[in-house]
Amino acid sequence: VRRKELRRGELLEVRVHPDDLGRVIGRSGRTASALRTVVNALAGNGNVRVDIVDTDRAR
């Protein structure tokens, strides 16, 4: 997980091996959606975005 400060808020970049990408995203994106919900609940009023990124993607 990498944290980046952006003008519009904070970005958490979850880097995942390509073989595990489907597991992290889940069926119809349910797991990714649940992860985003938990992170936003913990963030309170802060604007936090969660990106799930393939490790093979260029940085």
N, C-alpha and C positions, 0 to 999 in steps of 0.2 A: 504494500500500500504506500502510495506517495501522496503527499499533501502539497497542494499549490494554492497560493493566495492569488485571487483574481480580483478585478475591479468589482465584479458583480457578486462576490462572495468567495467561498472556499470550495476547492475541488479535491475530492479524494479519488485517486486513480488506483483501482484494484487491478493489478497485473496478474494474468492467469495464463498458464501453459495452454496451448491450443487444444490439447487432448481433454482438458478439464473445463474448457469454456462452456460447453453445453450443460455441464452439471451446475456451474455457478449461475448461469442464466436461468435454467430450469424450464419446465414446460410452460409454454406461453409467457415466459418471462416472470413467472411467479416468484422464484427465489430472488431474482434481482430486484423485483418490486418490493419484496419483504425486507431486503437489506436496505434499500433506500428509505423505506418507512421507518425502520429502527434508527438509522443514522439521523434522519430529520427530527425524530422525536427526541433523541439525545441532544441534538444541536439547539433545541429551544427556538429562540427567535432568529438565530443565525441562519444565513442562507448557505446551505451546503449542497453540493451536487456530487453524485457518485457516478463514476464512469468505470465500466468493466472493459478492460483492454487486453487484447491478445498479445502475448509476449513477443510474437514474431513481427508485430507492427512496428514500423520505424518510430523512433522516439521523437 
